[in-house]
Amino acid sequence: MRILILTPQFPWPTHQGTTLRNFNLIKQLAQRREVHLFSLLAPGDDADAGPVARLCASITTAPQPWRSSRDRLRDLVSTPLPDMARRLWSPAALTALLEAIAASPPDIFQIEGIEMAPYFFATREKDIPTGRVIYDAHNAETLLQQRAAQADARRPRRWPAALYSAIQTAKLRRYEQKLLQAVDGAAAVSEPDARYLRALAPRTPIRIAPNGVDLALYRPDETFPPALQGPGPHLVFTGKMDFRPNVDAVLWFAQEVLPELRRLGVNAHFWAVGRNPHARLDALARRRDVTITGAVPDVRPYIVQSDVYVAPLLAGGGTRFKILESLALARPVVSTRLGADGIPVEDGVHLALADSPADFARRIRDLLEDRETATALGRRGRMFIQQHYSWDAIVPELERLYHD
């Protein structure tokens, strides 16, 4: 069986959720399938780097297009398409894709994320045979955008962003439904996402293939070089720092939770670890109790050396790699309920859940003061990941869609 996988960026290095998922899917599928890759290259991507070339029968690439803020504003009012359907569209990339299809006609045409859907629709318009079409929904995008609009609507300073998200929500719903109704099957990364996607397209087969963890790489007993400098306790959050839910999470934690911790007598240091810090985070870089690291070669040392890993997410969807990784590394985790949504964890068993700044701060303080409980929480979290989130068990669920 020949599979052509379309990815929005090259799946190596695995520096964020999209690349982590795409690389591990390719790694697993290549053990028993003939995998071909079509990938857009973000600035700095290298198609010769890492093990991807050894796993794939062929690799076709094209540069990611660039869109200005003016382009996005124009499209907001001039097209019914959502921003995510315009973000990575490139006629030159389509030409490269069509050549790849002609050279090796696929049995399975696998779309990794909604941003690659325009290339599928273009093949349909040109009547290009692509075999069975599978959509791997990294998020229920309409639901994610809707949550962003609701979160921003609660803060007057964010009302312009809330209006933008509300417009995008309406556009995304139509587009996401059109895509789901057009494909032969879809994968969701969580049960809540699957329920939402099934409501949009009840006749489309949808299976749950959650994000996972390579347990051989995430071992709490591995020794890493020192990453966290200065006095603790150290609180760590990881993620791509130009991704809006991550930016909002960092700002909320620094502005709302850290002051509550100080009132409880805890002078902690907060580390926001991840590439491409957004300009909205610039003010935090001047604070003594916050470090914005920018890109790091490996997030694992930061996670495993944290006293508590925090996931203060106010919006988003799917299953967050950041929580899976921190649980796999046996760290005590405090998360909002929305941050852990889609992961069937139990509060007080696998991690601690809190939604208000005061509750979030109290849960952190309690874990810092009771290290025996914190260690036990981390140990149970690791066992939970071992039982439910190994890629060896996840990818066969995706493969069932090839035959449904």
Secondary structure, DSSP 8 states (H G I E B T S, - for coil): -EEEEEESS-S-S--SHHHHHHHHHHHHHTTTSEEEEEEEE-TT--TTSTTHHHH-SEEEEEE-----HHHHHHHHHH-SS-HHHHTT--HHHHHHHHHHHHHS--SEEEEESGGGHHHHHHHHHTT----EEEEEESS-HHHHHHHHHHHHHTSGGGHHHHHHHHHHHHHHHHHHHHHHHHSSEEEESSHHHHHHHHHH-TTS-EEE----B-TTT--TT--------SSS-EEEEES-TTSHHHHHHHHHIIIIIHHHHHHTT---EEEEE-SS--GGGGGGGG-TTEEEEE--S-SHHHHHT-SEEEE--SS--S--HHHHHHHHTT--EEE-TTTTTTS---BTTTBEE--SHHHHHHHHHHHHH-HHHHHHHHHHHHHHHHHH-BHHHHHHHHHHTTT-
